[in-house]
């Protein structure tokens, strides 16, 4: 069973920073692209960093540690509008030759709450 284990969420004041982690198996990490989504209360799930590495928010940086089979999302200068559940995703990135068995996998989500 594929698992994406997320950590690093929590509560922070506006202007603060958090780093989210998403750890998975070596098989998944080497065969899939890694990305991030978020979902705020009452809103649809929103792309934060695509599987092909395109970051959608200038204050955020996505990175990976291949030795640790872990993807990271560094979030700086957080605002209250960043409050959401953040999800790690692993899926096909065909241009990189990462076929991921043609499947997409989701983490359980980690809550980020930013207060003013």
Secondary structure as a PSIPRED ss2 file (coil, helix, strand):
# PSIPRED VFORMAT (PSIPRED V4.0)

   1 X C   1.000  0.000  0.000
   2 X C   1.000  0.000  0.000
   3 X C   1.000  0.000  0.000
   4 X C   1.000  0.000  0.000
   5 X E   0.000  0.000  1.000
   6 X E   0.000  0.000  1.000
   7 X E   0.000  0.000  1.000
   8 X C   1.000  0.000  0.000
   9 X C   1.000  0.000  0.000
  10 X E   0.000  0.000  1.000
  11 X E   0.000  0.000  1.000
  12 X E   0.000  0.000  1.000
  13 X E   0.000  0.000  1.000
  14 X C   1.000  0.000  0.000
  15 X C   1.000  0.000  0.000
  16 X C   1.000  0.000  0.000
  17 X C   1.000  0.000  0.000
  18 X E   0.000  0.000  1.000
  19 X E   0.000  0.000  1.000
  20 X E   0.000  0.000  1.000
  21 X E   0.000  0.000  1.000
  22 X E   0.000  0.000  1.000
  23 X E   0.000  0.000  1.000
  24 X C   1.000  0.000  0.000
  25 X C   1.000  0.000  0.000
  26 X H   0.000  1.000  0.000
  27 X H   0.000  1.000  0.000
  28 X H   0.000  1.000  0.000
  29 X H   0.000  1.000  0.000
  30 X H   0.000  1.000  0.000
  31 X H   0.000  1.000  0.000
  32 X C   1.000  0.000  0.000
  33 X E   0.000  0.000  1.000
  34 X E   0.000  0.000  1.000
  35 X E   0.000  0.000  1.000
  36 X E   0.000  0.000  1.000
  37 X E   0.000  0.000  1.000
  38 X E   0.000  0.000  1.000
  39 X E   0.000  0.000  1.000
  40 X C   1.000  0.000  0.000
  41 X C   1.000  0.000  0.000
  42 X C   1.000  0.000  0.000
  43 X C   1.000  0.000  0.000
  44 X C   1.000  0.000  0.000
  45 X C   1.000  0.000  0.000
  46 X E   0.000  0.000  1.000
  47 X E   0.000  0.000  1.000
  48 X E   0.000  0.000  1.000
  49 X E   0.000  0.000  1.000
  50 X C   1.000  0.000  0.000
  51 X C   1.000  0.000  0.000
  52 X C   1.000  0.000  0.000
  53 X C   1.000  0.000  0.000
  54 X C   1.000  0.000  0.000
  55 X E   0.000  0.000  1.000
  56 X C   1.000  0.000  0.000
  57 X C   1.000  0.000  0.000
  58 X C   1.000  0.000  0.000
  59 X C   1.000  0.000  0.000
  60 X E   0.000  0.000  1.000
  61 X E   0.000  0.000  1.000
  62 X E   0.000  0.000  1.000
  63 X E   0.000  0.000  1.000
  64 X E   0.000  0.000  1.000
  65 X E   0.000  0.000  1.000
  66 X H   0.000  1.000  0.000
  67 X H   0.000  1.000  0.000
  68 X H   0.000  1.000  0.000
  69 X C   1.000  0.000  0.000
  70 X E   0.000  0.000  1.000
  71 X E   0.000  0.000  1.000
  72 X E   0.000  0.000  1.000
  73 X E   0.000  0.000  1.000
  74 X E   0.000  0.000  1.000
  75 X E   0.000  0.000  1.000
  76 X C   1.000  0.000  0.000
  77 X C   1.000  0.000  0.000
  78 X C   1.000  0.000  0.000
  79 X C   1.000  0.000  0.000
  80 X H   0.000  1.000  0.000
  81 X H   0.000  1.000  0.000
  82 X H   0.000  1.000  0.000
  83 X C   1.000  0.000  0.000
  84 X E   0.000  0.000  1.000
  85 X E   0.000  0.000  1.000
  86 X E   0.000  0.000  1.000
  87 X E   0.000  0.000  1.000
  88 X E   0.000  0.000  1.000
  89 X E   0.000  0.000  1.000
  90 X E   0.000  0.000  1.000
  91 X E   0.000  0.000  1.000
  92 X C   1.000  0.000  0.000
  93 X E   0.000  0.000  1.000
  94 X H   0.000  1.000  0.000
  95 X H   0.000  1.000  0.000
  96 X H   0.000  1.000  0.000
  97 X C   1.000  0.000  0.000
  98 X E   0.000  0.000  1.000
  99 X C   1.000  0.000  0.000
 100 X H   0.000  1.000  0.000
 101 X H   0.000  1.000  0.000
 102 X H   0.000  1.000  0.000
 103 X C   1.000  0.000  0.000
 104 X C   1.000  0.000  0.000
 105 X E   0.000  0.000  1.000
 106 X E   0.000  0.000  1.000
 107 X C   1.000  0.000  0.000
 108 X C   1.000  0.000  0.000
 109 X C   1.000  0.000  0.000
 110 X E   0.000  0.000  1.000
 111 X E   0.000  0.000  1.000
 112 X E   0.000  0.000  1.000
 113 X E   0.000  0.000  1.000
 114 X E   0.000  0.000  1.000
 115 X E   0.000  0.000  1.000
 116 X C   1.000  0.000  0.000
